[in-house]
Amino acid sequence: MVNSMTGFGRSEYSTGNTAISVEVRSVNHRYNDISIRTPKSLSFLEDRIRRYVQSRVSRGRVDIYVSYDSWELKEQDVKVNSQMAHKYYNALKELREELGHKGDIPFSIIATFPDVIMVRQGELDEDELWNQFSSTLEQAVDVLIEMRSKEGENLKKDILSKLETIDKEVSEIEKRAAFIVEEYRDRLEKRLECLADGMELDSDRVYQEVLIFADRSNIDEELVRLGSHTSQMRDILGDGGTIGRKLDFLVQEMHREINTIGSKANDLHISKAVIEVKSQLEKVREQIQNIE
């Protein structure tokens, strides 16, 4: 299966007291880059979220947005900071002596000072919350992957269509290449006949020039390698998986071969075919940038 790196998934979970929402968006990226935005109360889940998404998504920029609301009555704990209460009491005694005041220090005043009596909310149970949250995350990622898969298959069809066009142009290049040397020989002889003005031509010299041209313009190796790369690309697309980087490398190699063909084959028809192949390869390269 060929997967795109672009997709979106969303899932929600709610009970009478809790509401969880997860959105997952992904775009193309060279590596696996995951960004997570959660409420502060759920920040302790970020490592688990990251590990799970990495197990499902191999490549791409993935943004995860989590919202969480809970109306459950959490257990509260009241703590008394005796040490701080003594410090406040001693400070009040010192102030009373300095002011010459003889009254008692009210207990109620000390209790109102900061950090003497502290109320703490009960902590969330990480495992219990993950059990609620993980299924919501899984559903959102499932939707994301389904969308990436559908788009990936569309990219695959488009690339295969462009490879067919490339094959046709390469076939025309192969046919045309068979006549290049012979046509060069004819042009060379005609040109020399005009310059010779009735003098006998040196057939050995003409033969040597034709051999040099044939060797310099031979594109058999480049055509074989180009055909091999095209076949490899079809095989990789058929295998699926995380293939974007492999395909990108093959496109670079195909560009190299077709550029060499264009520079070696001194022929107008081949040059036109080379331009079309390069145009199709550029379109393939753009599509590959979106493949996982």
ROTOR-308775 format. One line per field, with one value per residue: residue in three letters; z, x, y of N, C-alpha, C in turn. Coordinates in nm, 3 decimals, m for minus. Example, Ala and Ser with C-alpha at 12.3 -4.5 7.8 and 13.67 -1.06 7.14 Angstrom:
REM residues 2
aa (ALA  SER)
n_c3 (0.780  0.708)
n_c1 (1.319  1.285)
n_c2 (m0.569  m0.225)
ca_c3 (0.780  0.714)
ca_c1 (1.230  1.367)
ca_c2 (m0.450  m0.106)
c_c3 (0.780  0.787)
c_c1 (1.320  1.290)
c_c2 (m0.330  0.003)
***
This chain:
REM residues 292
aa (MET  VAL  ASN  SER  MET  THR  GLY  PHE  GLY  ARG  SER  GLU  TYR  SER  THR  GLY  ASN  THR  ALA  ILE  SER  VAL  GLU  VAL  ARG  SER  VAL  ASN  HIS  ARG  TYR  ASN  ASP  ILE  SER  ILE  ARG  THR  PRO  LYS  SER  LEU  SER  PHE  LEU  GLU  ASP  ARG  ILE  ARG  ARG  TYR  VAL  GLN  SER  ARG  VAL  SER  ARG  GLY  ARG  VAL  ASP  ILE  TYR  VAL  SER  TYR  ASP  SER  TRP  GLU  LEU  LYS  GLU  GLN  ASP  VAL  LYS  VAL  ASN  SER  GLN  MET  ALA  HIS  LYS  TYR  TYR  ASN  ALA  LEU  LYS  GLU  LEU  ARG  GLU  GLU  LEU  GLY  HIS  LYS  GLY  ASP  ILE  PRO  PHE  SER  ILE  ILE  ALA  THR  PHE  PRO  ASP  VAL  ILE  MET  VAL  ARG  GLN  GLY  GLU  LEU  ASP  GLU  ASP  GLU  LEU  TRP  ASN  GLN  PHE  SER  SER  THR  LEU  GLU  GLN  ALA  VAL  ASP  VAL  LEU  ILE  GLU  MET  ARG  SER  LYS  GLU  GLY  GLU  ASN  LEU  LYS  LYS  ASP  ILE  LEU  SER  LYS  LEU  GLU  THR  ILE  ASP  LYS  GLU  VAL  SER  GLU  ILE  GLU  LYS  ARG  ALA  ALA  PHE  ILE  VAL  GLU  GLU  TYR  ARG  ASP  ARG  LEU  GLU  LYS  ARG  LEU  GLU  CYS  LEU  ALA  ASP  GLY  MET  GLU  LEU  ASP  SER  ASP  ARG  VAL  TYR  GLN  GLU  VAL  LEU  ILE  PHE  ALA  ASP  ARG  SER  ASN  ILE  ASP  GLU  GLU  LEU  VAL  ARG  LEU  GLY  SER  HIS  THR  SER  GLN  MET  ARG  ASP  ILE  LEU  GLY  ASP  GLY  GLY  THR  ILE  GLY  ARG  LYS  LEU  ASP  PHE  LEU  VAL  GLN  GLU  MET  HIS  ARG  GLU  ILE  ASN  THR  ILE  GLY  SER  LYS  ALA  ASN  ASP  LEU  HIS  ILE  SER  LYS  ALA  VAL  ILE  GLU  VAL  LYS  SER  GLN  LEU  GLU  LYS  VAL  ARG  GLU  GLN  ILE  GLN  ASN  ILE  GLU)
n_c3 (0.000  m0.092  0.070  0.122  0.262  0.354  0.540  0.748  1.065  1.302  1.623  1.886  2.233  2.489  2.811  3.083  3.250  3.132  2.851  2.557  2.290  1.987  1.737  1.441  1.221  0.918  0.711  0.428  0.497  0.546  0.746  1.038  1.212  1.499  1.657  1.954  2.115  2.413  2.688  2.990  3.207  3.099  3.012  3.093  2.941  2.695  2.603  2.576  2.379  2.164  2.120  2.040  1.801  1.644  1.607  1.423  1.212  0.977  0.846  0.791  0.880  1.172  1.341  1.650  1.822  2.128  2.328  2.651  2.887  3.211  3.449  3.683  4.037  4.205  4.449  4.728  4.912  5.229  5.362  5.639  5.699  5.938  6.011  5.867  5.989  6.253  6.200  6.107  6.342  6.530  6.404  6.427  6.706  6.750  6.619  6.777  7.020  6.943  6.884  7.125  7.196  7.383  7.346  7.266  7.010  6.747  6.653  6.419  6.240  6.176  6.035  5.795  5.651  5.363  5.239  5.481  5.533  5.297  5.007  4.806  4.487  4.403  4.239  3.890  3.768  3.585  3.428  3.418  3.288  3.044  2.942  2.882  2.698  2.495  2.309  2.175  2.057  1.892  1.711  1.579  1.455  1.292  1.106  0.993  0.871  0.690  0.515  0.422  0.293  0.083  m0.067  m0.126  m0.299  m0.517  m0.590  m0.667  m0.896  m1.064  m1.095  m1.218  m1.458  m1.569  m1.597  m1.803  m2.015  m2.023  m2.092  m2.355  m2.484  m2.447  m2.594  m2.849  m2.866  m2.868  m3.115  m3.290  m3.240  m3.374  m3.634  m3.635  m3.668  m3.930  m4.074  m4.010  m4.140  m4.408  m4.430  m4.379  m4.596  m4.813  m4.756  m4.771  m5.038  m5.163  m5.081  m5.183  m5.457  m5.695  m5.641  m5.532  m5.256  m4.932  m4.819  m4.592  m4.405  m4.380  m4.272  m4.023  m3.899  m3.881  m3.705  m3.474  m3.421  m3.381  m3.150  m2.970  m2.960  m2.874  m2.696  m2.571  m2.318  m2.139  m2.204  m2.131  m1.851  m1.783  m1.850  m1.664  m1.422  m1.443  m1.436  m1.178  m1.027  m1.070  m0.944  m0.677  m0.618  m0.634  m0.418  m0.197  0.129  0.329  0.109  m0.009  m0.007  m0.149  m0.401  m0.464  m0.490  m0.715  m0.913  m0.931  m1.040  m1.286  m1.403  m1.436  m1.628  m1.853  m1.905  m1.986  m2.217  m2.372  m2.408  m2.548  m2.777  m3.073  m3.207  m3.342  m3.315  m3.105  m2.905  m2.864  m2.758  m2.527  m2.382  m2.324  m2.165  m1.945  m1.853  m1.768  m1.569  m1.383  m1.296  m1.179  m0.973  m0.814  m0.723  m0.575  m0.355  m0.176  m0.086  0.162)
n_c1 (0.084  0.058  0.122  0.015  0.160  m0.010  m0.296  m0.595  m0.746  m1.008  m1.151  m1.388  m1.474  m1.704  m1.857  m2.090  m1.950  m1.709  m1.528  m1.353  m1.149  m0.978  m0.764  m0.586  m0.344  m0.158  0.125  0.351  0.691  1.042  1.132  1.015  0.823  0.674  0.428  0.273  m0.013  m0.156  m0.388  m0.262  m0.305  m0.291  m0.037  0.139  0.083  0.200  0.437  0.350  0.155  0.317  0.483  0.293  0.185  0.416  0.449  0.257  0.277  0.519  0.653  0.652  0.512  0.339  0.069  m0.086  m0.380  m0.530  m0.818  m0.966  m1.215  m1.345  m1.590  m1.593  m1.608  m1.328  m1.123  m1.028  m0.756  m0.659  m0.401  m0.195  0.044  0.247  0.494  0.512  0.297  0.390  0.597  0.461  0.316  0.522  0.624  0.408  0.399  0.641  0.589  0.376  0.507  0.679  0.497  0.381  0.145  m0.097  m0.286  m0.434  m0.318  m0.520  m0.625  m0.758  m0.661  m0.401  m0.458  m0.552  m0.339  m0.116  m0.030  m0.053  m0.281  m0.352  m0.521  m0.543  m0.598  m0.702  m0.479  m0.473  m0.539  m0.304  m0.290  m0.559  m0.675  m0.536  m0.641  m0.900  m0.843  m0.677  m0.820  m0.967  m0.765  m0.657  m0.870  m0.879  m0.627  m0.660  m0.849  m0.696  m0.488  m0.634  m0.719  m0.469  m0.389  m0.578  m0.524  m0.262  m0.284  m0.403  m0.193  m0.010  m0.136  m0.130  0.147  0.223  0.088  0.231  0.477  0.420  0.396  0.659  0.789  0.695  0.811  1.082  1.096  1.060  1.296  1.483  1.420  1.479  1.750  1.875  1.910  2.072  2.358  2.392  2.264  2.429  2.663  2.580  2.531  2.786  2.937  2.809  2.865  3.143  3.178  3.084  3.278  3.505  3.506  3.507  3.730  3.862  3.718  3.849  3.787  3.860  3.916  3.667  3.531  3.662  3.584  3.311  3.306  3.409  3.207  2.993  3.073  3.083  2.820  2.674  2.411  2.325  2.384  2.281  2.010  1.946  1.991  1.803  1.565  1.580  1.562  1.303  1.155  1.223  1.102  0.831  0.814  0.871  0.658  0.459  0.521  0.488  0.459  0.701  0.828  0.903  1.159  1.319  1.200  1.247  1.525  1.552  1.429  1.610  1.829  1.718  1.681  1.948  2.032  1.868  1.946  2.209  2.163  2.039  2.254  2.441  2.320  2.304  2.059  1.757  1.498  1.533  1.605  1.365  1.207  1.353  1.312  1.039  1.040  1.189  1.014  0.797  0.925  0.981  0.725  0.663  0.851  0.753  0.515  0.612  0.721  0.515  0.475  0.486)
n_c2 (m0.119  0.217  0.518  0.849  1.150  1.334  1.414  1.388  1.340  1.281  1.237  1.172  1.140  1.084  1.090  1.101  1.269  1.337  1.468  1.413  1.513  1.454  1.564  1.497  1.594  1.576  1.647  1.663  1.583  1.565  1.398  1.212  1.400  1.502  1.691  1.787  1.907  1.957  1.997  2.145  1.979  1.728  1.687  1.492  1.274  1.299  1.170  0.904  0.940  1.028  0.803  0.617  0.728  0.735  0.464  0.411  0.591  0.653  0.859  1.212  1.533  1.559  1.689  1.705  1.763  1.803  1.809  1.835  1.786  1.768  1.693  1.564  1.512  1.560  1.410  1.602  1.740  1.861  2.045  2.138  2.379  2.374  2.475  2.715  2.850  2.887  3.065  3.290  3.347  3.406  3.631  3.806  3.832  3.963  4.200  4.293  4.349  4.552  4.751  4.787  4.666  4.488  4.295  3.968  3.744  3.672  3.349  3.302  3.491  3.409  3.174  3.270  3.359  3.334  3.008  2.873  2.713  2.476  2.373  2.095  1.959  1.630  1.402  1.312  0.986  0.834  0.595  0.517  0.736  0.723  0.487  0.569  0.766  0.655  0.495  0.687  0.837  0.636  0.589  0.837  0.839  0.617  0.713  0.916  0.764  0.615  0.815  0.904  0.673  0.645  0.876  0.820  0.598  0.724  0.893  0.698  0.585  0.806  0.847  0.605  0.635  0.847  0.723  0.547  0.726  0.816  0.577  0.543  0.764  0.703  0.470  0.576  0.722  0.513  0.391  0.598  0.635  0.430  0.515  0.734  0.728  0.633  0.836  1.047  0.967  0.983  1.259  1.358  1.257  1.380  1.646  1.648  1.580  1.806  1.988  1.872  1.905  1.738  1.582  1.265  1.097  1.021  0.725  0.577  0.773  0.891  0.676  0.650  0.892  0.852  0.635  0.756  0.941  0.765  0.633  0.844  0.931  0.718  0.578  0.354  0.232  0.420  0.412  0.151  0.159  0.355  0.227  0.021  0.161  0.262  0.026  m0.062  0.139  0.088  m0.163  m0.094  0.078  m0.110  m0.275  m0.105  0.056  0.236  0.430  0.665  0.796  0.615  0.625  0.892  0.894  0.727  0.884  1.094  0.955  0.880  1.129  1.195  1.008  1.069  1.327  1.284  1.137  1.335  1.512  1.360  1.251  1.388  1.504  1.626  1.513  1.331  1.510  1.649  1.442  1.391  1.628  1.601  1.370  1.464  1.659  1.500  1.352  1.550  1.610  1.366  1.367  1.578  1.464  1.251  1.374  1.384  1.130  0.879)
ca_c3 (0.000  m0.099  0.156  0.116  0.392  0.384  0.585  0.865  1.139  1.423  1.700  2.012  2.335  2.597  2.906  3.155  3.324  3.062  2.705  2.499  2.145  1.931  1.594  1.392  1.085  0.871  0.582  0.388  0.570  0.517  0.855  1.118  1.306  1.568  1.748  2.037  2.195  2.508  2.807  3.087  3.296  3.030  2.957  3.128  2.842  2.565  2.561  2.529  2.250  2.063  2.089  1.966  1.665  1.573  1.571  1.314  1.103  0.961  0.789  0.773  0.991  1.231  1.448  1.729  1.909  2.226  2.425  2.758  2.989  3.309  3.554  3.797  4.164  4.242  4.592  4.766  5.031  5.300  5.433  5.724  5.704  6.076  6.018  5.821  6.089  6.362  6.156  6.109  6.484  6.588  6.343  6.488  6.844  6.743  6.583  6.893  7.117  6.891  6.889  7.263  7.204  7.483  7.316  7.213  6.863  6.708  6.575  6.285  6.151  6.127  5.939  5.665  5.579  5.252  5.255  5.611  5.502  5.152  4.952  4.683  4.410  4.386  4.113  3.792  3.752  3.449  3.355  3.395  3.186  2.917  2.892  2.820  2.589  2.389  2.205  2.096  1.975  1.792  1.608  1.501  1.371  1.190  1.002  0.926  0.787  0.579  0.419  0.362  0.204  m0.038  m0.147  m0.174  m0.416  m0.628  m0.633  m0.735  m1.030  m1.144  m1.127  m1.317  m1.586  m1.623  m1.638  m1.936  m2.111  m2.031  m2.169  m2.497  m2.535  m2.450  m2.710  m2.969  m2.867  m2.911  m3.260  m3.362  m3.222  m3.471  m3.764  m3.620  m3.724  m4.076  m4.127  m3.997  m4.247  m4.534  m4.429  m4.388  m4.733  m4.901  m4.728  m4.824  m5.184  m5.205  m5.056  m5.261  m5.592  m5.795  m5.595  m5.473  m5.110  m4.855  m4.750  m4.458  m4.318  m4.354  m4.182  m3.890  m3.844  m3.846  m3.583  m3.362  m3.392  m3.328  m3.011  m2.889  m2.952  m2.832  m2.574  m2.535  m2.174  m2.070  m2.227  m2.049  m1.712  m1.769  m1.847  m1.537  m1.316  m1.459  m1.387  m1.033  m0.969  m1.070  m0.841  m0.546  m0.602  m0.610  m0.283  m0.099  0.253  0.336  m0.016  m0.067  m0.029  m0.258  m0.528  m0.488  m0.540  m0.852  m1.003  m0.953  m1.133  m1.417  m1.454  m1.478  m1.752  m1.966  m1.937  m2.062  m2.351  m2.445  m2.444  m2.638  m2.905  m3.147  m3.300  m3.307  m3.271  m2.972  m2.813  m2.830  m2.669  m2.399  m2.312  m2.273  m2.054  m1.831  m1.803  m1.695  m1.449  m1.286  m1.238  m1.090  m0.855  m0.730  m0.658  m0.480  m0.233  m0.087  m0.053  0.286)
ca_c1 (0.000  0.130  0.057  0.051  0.194  m0.110  m0.421  m0.660  m0.833  m1.067  m1.235  m1.435  m1.523  m1.769  m1.946  m2.163  m1.862  m1.582  m1.531  m1.219  m1.146  m0.843  m0.746  m0.452  m0.319  m0.022  0.169  0.478  0.810  1.152  1.147  0.895  0.822  0.545  0.402  0.157  m0.068  m0.253  m0.405  m0.154  m0.337  m0.264  0.098  0.211  0.051  0.259  0.531  0.271  0.095  0.422  0.525  0.186  0.178  0.535  0.430  0.159  0.313  0.664  0.715  0.563  0.490  0.211  0.026  m0.192  m0.447  m0.612  m0.896  m1.014  m1.297  m1.396  m1.673  m1.593  m1.565  m1.203  m1.094  m0.944  m0.676  m0.626  m0.274  m0.158  0.188  0.270  0.617  0.479  0.208  0.476  0.672  0.366  0.285  0.638  0.633  0.304  0.443  0.745  0.522  0.298  0.600  0.728  0.388  0.333  0.009  m0.104  m0.394  m0.401  m0.308  m0.629  m0.588  m0.821  m0.578  m0.290  m0.512  m0.580  m0.216  m0.083  0.046  m0.072  m0.374  m0.348  m0.616  m0.486  m0.684  m0.650  m0.408  m0.536  m0.482  m0.249  m0.330  m0.704  m0.701  m0.484  m0.737  m1.008  m0.793  m0.606  m0.913  m1.001  m0.647  m0.647  m0.971  m0.837  m0.514  m0.717  m0.909  m0.582  m0.418  m0.723  m0.712  m0.335  m0.385  m0.655  m0.449  m0.142  m0.320  m0.422  m0.058  0.049  m0.196  m0.080  0.288  0.227  0.045  0.343  0.580  0.381  0.435  0.806  0.825  0.667  0.913  1.209  1.086  1.086  1.440  1.553  1.399  1.550  1.894  1.926  1.936  2.154  2.493  2.382  2.232  2.550  2.754  2.531  2.553  2.930  2.982  2.758  2.939  3.278  3.170  3.072  3.405  3.613  3.500  3.548  3.839  3.819  3.710  3.925  3.685  3.908  3.901  3.523  3.496  3.712  3.500  3.182  3.328  3.423  3.073  2.911  3.113  3.051  2.674  2.610  2.331  2.269  2.394  2.189  1.875  1.928  1.977  1.677  1.461  1.591  1.509  1.157  1.104  1.238  1.002  0.704  0.821  0.864  0.519  0.379  0.550  0.430  0.535  0.770  0.905  0.924  1.301  1.368  1.150  1.316  1.658  1.539  1.400  1.737  1.907  1.654  1.716  2.087  2.043  1.805  2.031  2.323  2.112  2.019  2.381  2.518  2.251  2.293  1.949  1.642  1.386  1.565  1.602  1.224  1.164  1.422  1.241  0.913  1.073  1.228  0.892  0.722  1.002  0.963  0.591  0.675  0.925  0.664  0.421  0.685  0.743  0.401  0.462  0.553)
ca_c2 (0.000  0.344  0.617  0.990  1.207  1.436  1.358  1.447  1.249  1.339  1.145  1.227  1.046  1.157  1.025  1.203  1.360  1.360  1.487  1.413  1.532  1.442  1.594  1.463  1.645  1.545  1.700  1.603  1.625  1.474  1.301  1.189  1.512  1.498  1.802  1.754  2.015  1.905  2.080  2.125  1.867  1.601  1.690  1.369  1.172  1.332  1.065  0.790  0.979  1.031  0.667  0.548  0.782  0.689  0.324  0.403  0.682  0.645  0.978  1.325  1.626  1.525  1.778  1.643  1.860  1.730  1.886  1.747  1.850  1.673  1.753  1.473  1.570  1.496  1.412  1.714  1.714  1.984  2.032  2.251  2.404  2.418  2.556  2.849  2.910  2.934  3.183  3.402  3.377  3.475  3.764  3.889  3.862  4.066  4.326  4.337  4.406  4.680  4.850  4.799  4.615  4.382  4.201  3.835  3.729  3.583  3.231  3.311  3.573  3.324  3.077  3.334  3.394  3.242  2.884  2.810  2.604  2.456  2.274  2.036  1.869  1.495  1.383  1.225  0.853  0.833  0.474  0.521  0.837  0.672  0.389  0.645  0.850  0.581  0.451  0.807  0.863  0.529  0.613  0.954  0.798  0.528  0.799  0.980  0.667  0.581  0.925  0.898  0.557  0.676  0.973  0.751  0.518  0.818  0.933  0.582  0.577  0.919  0.822  0.496  0.693  0.926  0.629  0.497  0.830  0.812  0.457  0.570  0.856  0.630  0.380  0.657  0.752  0.392  0.375  0.704  0.618  0.332  0.579  0.854  0.711  0.624  0.968  1.129  0.925  1.040  1.404  1.383  1.229  1.485  1.769  1.634  1.582  1.946  2.055  1.809  1.961  1.639  1.498  1.138  1.101  0.922  0.644  0.539  0.889  0.903  0.565  0.685  0.998  0.791  0.556  0.849  0.994  0.656  0.608  0.961  0.949  0.593  0.596  0.223  0.209  0.509  0.362  0.030  0.200  0.427  0.125  m0.051  0.248  0.266  m0.103  m0.060  0.227  0.015  m0.267  m0.029  0.122  m0.230  m0.326  m0.013  0.081  0.365  0.421  0.798  0.827  0.529  0.680  1.019  0.860  0.676  0.996  1.163  0.874  0.888  1.261  1.191  0.931  1.137  1.442  1.233  1.104  1.460  1.574  1.274  1.227  1.515  1.481  1.709  1.429  1.279  1.624  1.674  1.334  1.412  1.736  1.548  1.279  1.548  1.721  1.398  1.319  1.658  1.590  1.250  1.410  1.655  1.372  1.168  1.451  1.363  0.989  0.842)
c_c3 (0.000  m0.018  0.126  0.254  0.434  0.427  0.709  0.931  1.265  1.492  1.834  2.103  2.446  2.683  2.978  3.219  3.247  2.913  2.654  2.347  2.097  1.782  1.556  1.248  1.045  0.733  0.550  0.464  0.544  0.621  0.923  1.231  1.369  1.667  1.821  2.119  2.282  2.618  2.908  3.176  3.233  2.974  2.985  3.029  2.710  2.516  2.508  2.393  2.139  2.022  2.007  1.821  1.582  1.530  1.452  1.192  1.093  0.919  0.770  0.897  1.044  1.348  1.517  1.826  1.999  2.313  2.525  2.860  3.082  3.417  3.676  3.922  4.210  4.393  4.622  4.898  5.094  5.382  5.517  5.729  5.841  6.087  5.975  5.922  6.207  6.322  6.155  6.254  6.550  6.532  6.402  6.632  6.845  6.709  6.699  6.997  7.071  6.902  7.031  7.281  7.298  7.453  7.266  7.061  6.820  6.618  6.431  6.188  6.092  6.019  5.801  5.586  5.471  5.298  5.394  5.597  5.350  5.112  4.819  4.617  4.402  4.248  4.022  3.786  3.608  3.370  3.322  3.284  3.049  2.858  2.826  2.692  2.470  2.276  2.116  2.003  1.862  1.678  1.519  1.406  1.261  1.074  0.922  0.827  0.668  0.470  0.347  0.262  0.073  m0.128  m0.204  m0.298  m0.538  m0.681  m0.712  m0.878  m1.120  m1.187  m1.232  m1.455  m1.650  m1.666  m1.775  m2.044  m2.131  m2.114  m2.319  m2.558  m2.544  m2.567  m2.841  m2.980  m2.916  m3.061  m3.338  m3.354  m3.324  m3.605  m3.756  m3.689  m3.876  m4.139  m4.117  m4.108  m4.381  m4.540  m4.446  m4.531  m4.830  m4.881  m4.786  m4.976  m5.236  m5.190  m5.145  m5.404  m5.695  m5.752  m5.527  m5.321  m5.047  m4.770  m4.610  m4.359  m4.280  m4.254  m4.038  m3.823  m3.800  m3.718  m3.460  m3.322  m3.327  m3.181  m2.920  m2.866  m2.907  m2.698  m2.525  m2.383  m2.097  m2.085  m2.142  m1.903  m1.687  m1.763  m1.717  m1.422  m1.322  m1.406  m1.234  m0.966  m0.966  m0.961  m0.701  m0.518  m0.574  m0.470  m0.176  0.024  0.254  0.221  m0.074  m0.100  m0.140  m0.393  m0.563  m0.543  m0.685  m0.951  m1.032  m1.054  m1.274  m1.482  m1.509  m1.613  m1.871  m2.003  m2.020  m2.204  m2.433  m2.489  m2.546  m2.776  m2.975  m3.255  m3.251  m3.252  m3.130  m2.869  m2.769  m2.732  m2.530  m2.317  m2.251  m2.155  m1.929  m1.769  m1.719  m1.565  m1.342  m1.219  m1.142  m0.960  m0.760  m0.656  m0.550  m0.350  m0.131  m0.042  0.072  0.260)
c_c1 (0.088  0.052  0.108  0.093  0.093  m0.240  m0.474  m0.748  m0.884  m1.152  m1.272  m1.484  m1.587  m1.852  m2.021  m2.074  m1.736  m1.605  m1.388  m1.232  m1.001  m0.848  m0.602  m0.441  m0.176  0.002  0.305  0.595  0.918  1.165  1.012  0.895  0.682  0.536  0.271  0.115  m0.179  m0.276  m0.294  m0.178  m0.307  m0.122  0.176  0.183  0.126  0.356  0.458  0.207  0.198  0.464  0.419  0.181  0.298  0.524  0.335  0.199  0.464  0.728  0.610  0.560  0.350  0.183  m0.095  m0.248  m0.544  m0.687  m0.958  m1.092  m1.352  m1.472  m1.683  m1.546  m1.441  m1.181  m0.996  m0.874  m0.638  m0.500  m0.249  m0.006  0.221  0.392  0.590  0.389  0.289  0.553  0.583  0.336  0.398  0.653  0.530  0.340  0.546  0.685  0.442  0.388  0.650  0.621  0.335  0.191  0.005  m0.214  m0.342  m0.392  m0.415  m0.579  m0.640  m0.737  m0.465  m0.339  m0.536  m0.455  m0.184  0.000  0.037  m0.167  m0.384  m0.446  m0.560  m0.588  m0.619  m0.586  m0.484  m0.464  m0.435  m0.296  m0.479  m0.739  m0.652  m0.580  m0.856  m0.961  m0.741  m0.699  m0.953  m0.885  m0.636  m0.747  m0.931  m0.724  m0.562  m0.775  m0.799  m0.516  m0.504  m0.719  m0.576  m0.324  m0.459  m0.579  m0.323  m0.170  m0.345  m0.287  0.008  m0.004  m0.142  0.065  0.300  0.185  0.158  0.459  0.548  0.419  0.585  0.851  0.804  0.774  1.049  1.210  1.113  1.234  1.519  1.540  1.481  1.702  1.955  1.963  2.035  2.289  2.489  2.352  2.352  2.649  2.711  2.558  2.701  2.980  2.935  2.834  3.079  3.280  3.161  3.206  3.517  3.619  3.558  3.661  3.784  3.824  3.793  3.824  3.730  3.890  3.754  3.480  3.540  3.624  3.364  3.194  3.338  3.286  2.985  2.944  3.070  2.900  2.601  2.539  2.270  2.270  2.294  2.045  1.846  1.908  1.845  1.560  1.460  1.533  1.356  1.093  1.112  1.131  0.865  0.702  0.804  0.722  0.428  0.399  0.487  0.518  0.593  0.869  0.944  1.068  1.361  1.326  1.220  1.455  1.651  1.512  1.527  1.823  1.850  1.681  1.859  2.101  1.984  1.883  2.151  2.280  2.095  2.149  2.460  2.453  2.225  2.186  1.826  1.527  1.410  1.560  1.459  1.173  1.227  1.352  1.111  0.937  1.109  1.107  0.810  0.794  0.987  0.826  0.591  0.745  0.837  0.565  0.489  0.710  0.631  0.385  0.547  0.679)
c_c2 (0.125  0.447  0.757  1.037  1.313  1.369  1.427  1.342  1.315  1.234  1.210  1.115  1.127  1.062  1.135  1.308  1.401  1.377  1.498  1.428  1.528  1.472  1.564  1.510  1.609  1.605  1.640  1.666  1.521  1.364  1.279  1.293  1.523  1.613  1.774  1.875  1.959  2.007  2.048  2.005  1.731  1.594  1.561  1.256  1.190  1.225  0.943  0.819  0.973  0.890  0.594  0.597  0.738  0.543  0.307  0.485  0.689  0.776  1.087  1.412  1.601  1.620  1.716  1.746  1.783  1.830  1.790  1.829  1.743  1.747  1.661  1.546  1.495  1.510  1.526  1.683  1.849  1.960  2.159  2.260  2.464  2.508  2.699  2.922  2.964  3.060  3.306  3.444  3.454  3.616  3.857  3.925  3.973  4.201  4.381  4.404  4.542  4.789  4.870  4.753  4.495  4.279  4.067  3.837  3.628  3.467  3.241  3.393  3.490  3.228  3.137  3.369  3.289  3.123  2.823  2.692  2.594  2.345  2.226  1.944  1.732  1.476  1.287  1.091  0.838  0.712  0.474  0.619  0.790  0.569  0.456  0.713  0.770  0.538  0.569  0.843  0.762  0.552  0.731  0.918  0.703  0.608  0.868  0.885  0.626  0.689  0.925  0.784  0.585  0.773  0.910  0.667  0.606  0.866  0.821  0.572  0.687  0.897  0.713  0.545  0.773  0.835  0.568  0.598  0.831  0.692  0.479  0.661  0.787  0.532  0.454  0.694  0.632  0.371  0.477  0.686  0.524  0.396  0.695  0.841  0.707  0.759  1.061  1.095  0.986  1.190  1.437  1.363  1.337  1.616  1.764  1.636  1.725  2.019  2.001  1.861  1.863  1.551  1.372  1.147  0.991  0.842  0.602  0.652  0.908  0.796  0.595  0.792  0.943  0.708  0.644  0.904  0.888  0.629  0.723  0.974  0.823  0.612  0.465  0.202  0.295  0.462  0.238  0.068  0.273  0.329  0.047  0.032  0.256  0.139  m0.109  0.026  0.160  m0.092  m0.206  0.019  0.004  m0.285  m0.239  0.002  0.221  0.372  0.556  0.828  0.742  0.585  0.810  0.994  0.812  0.788  1.075  1.088  0.881  1.023  1.261  1.119  1.006  1.263  1.400  1.198  1.231  1.525  1.492  1.260  1.360  1.502  1.558  1.626  1.375  1.392  1.656  1.568  1.349  1.520  1.685  1.454  1.360  1.617  1.623  1.360  1.426  1.647  1.472  1.290  1.489  1.566  1.290  1.242  1.433  1.219  0.956  0.762)
***
